[in-house]
Amino acid sequence: MTNFIAYLIAIVSVYWKHLLILLALIVTAGIFLYAPTKKNFSERMPEPAPLQVRETDRPKPPGFDQAGRRYISLEELKAAAQANGYLPIGYFGNNWPAVVTEALTDRDSIEFVRKDGSRHRYTGLDGYNLKAVRLENSDHQETLIVFRSERKR
């Protein structure tokens, strides 16, 4: 290893001028080859192609089951659910106005526990998407409504 290092030192001391010129040529070539070109700003940008919107890309109305959303009446909630493709199939409580506190989502069947501890299960709805939306009024009284999708999956 020491012989190799001594050999390199000898080569550099004899050919140092040639190595310096070679380094200068490499740096110069790098500057000319990789220098950024001037942009012609007078050119117009090409027009973007028109987008084709698929049915699945169309915006949907805001979710009726978003936590914190407030409803004045059952009719208002049913209208919002129908705009999102859901139909009501079960009601527990009737305390309005109310705010959405929780929404459970499932397929084919749905199970939930009410505030009073009673357990409920909706079955036999194969092929449907289901939602159970829990709402509370200002007195913390619960209203729970179960929805199914208008169409099967």
C-alpha positions as CSV (number, residue, x, y, z in Angstrom):
1,M,0.0,0.0,0.0
2,T,2.8,2.4,0.8
3,N,4.5,1.6,-2.5
4,F,1.2,2.5,-4.3
5,I,1.0,5.9,-2.5
6,A,4.6,6.6,-3.2
7,Y,4.0,5.8,-6.9
8,L,1.0,8.2,-7.0
9,I,3.1,11.0,-5.4
10,A,5.8,10.5,-8.0
11,I,3.4,10.6,-10.9
12,V,1.7,13.8,-9.6
13,S,5.1,15.5,-9.0
14,V,6.3,14.8,-12.5
15,Y,3.0,15.4,-14.4
16,W,1.4,18.1,-12.2
17,K,1.1,20.6,-15.1
18,H,-0.6,18.0,-17.3
19,L,-3.0,17.0,-14.6
20,L,-3.8,20.7,-13.9
21,I,-4.6,21.3,-17.6
22,L,-6.8,18.2,-17.7
23,L,-8.7,19.4,-14.6
24,A,-9.2,22.8,-16.2
25,L,-10.6,21.2,-19.4
26,I,-13.1,19.0,-17.4
27,V,-14.3,22.1,-15.5
28,T,-14.7,24.1,-18.7
29,A,-16.5,21.3,-20.4
30,G,-18.8,21.0,-17.5
31,I,-19.7,24.7,-17.5
32,F,-20.5,24.7,-21.2
33,L,-22.3,21.4,-21.3
34,Y,-24.5,21.8,-18.3
35,A,-25.0,25.6,-18.3
36,P,-28.7,26.5,-18.3
37,T,-30.0,27.8,-21.6
38,K,-31.9,31.0,-21.9
39,K,-35.6,30.7,-22.0
40,N,-37.5,32.5,-24.7
41,F,-40.2,34.3,-22.7
42,S,-42.0,35.5,-25.8
43,E,-43.3,32.0,-26.5
44,R,-46.9,31.4,-25.4
45,M,-47.7,28.5,-23.0
46,P,-49.7,25.8,-24.7
47,E,-53.4,25.6,-23.9
48,P,-54.2,22.8,-21.4
49,A,-56.3,20.0,-22.8
50,P,-59.9,20.0,-21.6
51,L,-60.6,17.6,-18.8
52,Q,-63.2,14.9,-19.2
53,V,-65.2,14.5,-16.0
54,R,-66.3,11.0,-15.2
55,E,-69.5,10.4,-13.2
56,T,-67.4,9.2,-10.3
57,D,-65.4,12.5,-10.3
58,R,-68.4,14.7,-9.9
59,P,-68.6,16.5,-6.6
60,K,-71.1,15.0,-4.1
61,P,-73.1,17.0,-1.7
62,P,-71.5,17.4,1.8
63,G,-72.0,14.3,3.9
64,F,-75.2,14.4,6.0
65,D,-73.5,12.4,8.7
66,Q,-70.6,14.7,9.4
67,A,-70.0,15.2,13.1
68,G,-71.0,18.7,14.2
69,R,-73.6,19.2,11.5
70,R,-76.8,20.7,12.9
71,Y,-80.4,19.9,11.8
72,I,-83.5,21.7,12.7
73,S,-85.9,18.9,12.1
74,L,-86.2,15.3,10.9
75,E,-87.4,16.5,7.5
76,E,-84.2,18.4,7.0
77,L,-82.1,15.4,7.9
78,K,-84.1,13.1,5.6
79,A,-83.7,15.6,2.7
80,A,-79.9,15.8,3.3
81,A,-79.7,12.0,3.5
82,Q,-81.7,11.5,0.3
83,A,-79.4,14.0,-1.5
84,N,-76.6,11.6,-0.6
85,G,-78.5,8.5,-1.7
86,Y,-79.8,7.2,1.6
87,L,-83.3,6.4,2.9
88,P,-84.4,6.3,6.6
89,I,-85.5,2.9,7.9
90,G,-85.5,3.3,11.6
91,Y,-86.0,6.1,14.2
92,F,-85.2,6.3,17.9
93,G,-86.1,9.5,19.7
94,N,-87.5,12.8,18.3
95,N,-85.4,15.6,19.9
96,W,-84.9,18.6,17.6
97,P,-82.9,20.7,16.8
98,A,-80.0,18.3,17.1
99,V,-76.3,18.0,16.2
100,V,-74.6,14.9,14.7
101,T,-72.3,13.4,17.3
102,E,-71.5,10.0,15.7
103,A,-72.1,8.1,12.5
104,L,-71.7,4.3,12.2
105,T,-71.3,2.8,8.7
106,D,-71.6,-0.8,7.7
107,R,-72.7,-3.2,4.9
108,D,-75.6,-5.7,4.9
109,S,-76.3,-5.3,8.6
110,I,-75.6,-2.8,11.3
111,E,-75.4,-3.0,15.1
112,F,-75.4,-0.2,17.6
113,V,-76.0,0.5,21.3
114,R,-78.2,3.5,22.4
115,K,-77.4,5.8,25.2
116,D,-79.8,4.0,27.5
117,G,-77.8,0.7,26.9
118,S,-80.3,-1.0,24.6
119,R,-78.6,-2.9,21.8
120,H,-80.1,-2.9,18.3
121,R,-79.3,-4.8,15.2
122,Y,-80.6,-4.4,11.6
123,T,-80.1,-7.5,9.5
124,G,-81.5,-8.9,6.2
125,L,-80.3,-5.9,4.2
126,D,-77.9,-7.8,2.0
127,G,-76.3,-5.6,-0.7
128,Y,-77.1,-2.3,1.0
129,N,-74.8,0.2,2.6
130,L,-76.1,1.2,6.1
131,K,-75.6,4.2,8.4
132,A,-76.7,4.8,12.0
133,V,-76.5,8.5,12.7
134,R,-76.6,9.6,16.4
135,L,-77.7,13.2,17.2
136,E,-78.0,15.1,20.4
137,N,-80.0,18.2,21.2
138,S,-78.9,21.0,23.7
139,D,-80.3,19.0,26.6
140,H,-78.1,16.0,25.6
141,Q,-81.2,13.9,24.6
142,E,-80.4,11.3,22.0
143,T,-82.0,10.9,18.5
144,L,-80.7,7.9,16.5
145,I,-81.8,7.3,12.9
146,V,-80.8,4.3,10.7
147,F,-80.4,4.7,6.9
148,R,-79.9,2.4,4.0
149,S,-78.6,3.2,0.5
150,E,-81.2,3.8,-2.1
151,R,-79.6,1.1,-4.4
152,K,-77.7,-2.1,-3.7
153,R,-74.0,-2.1,-4.3
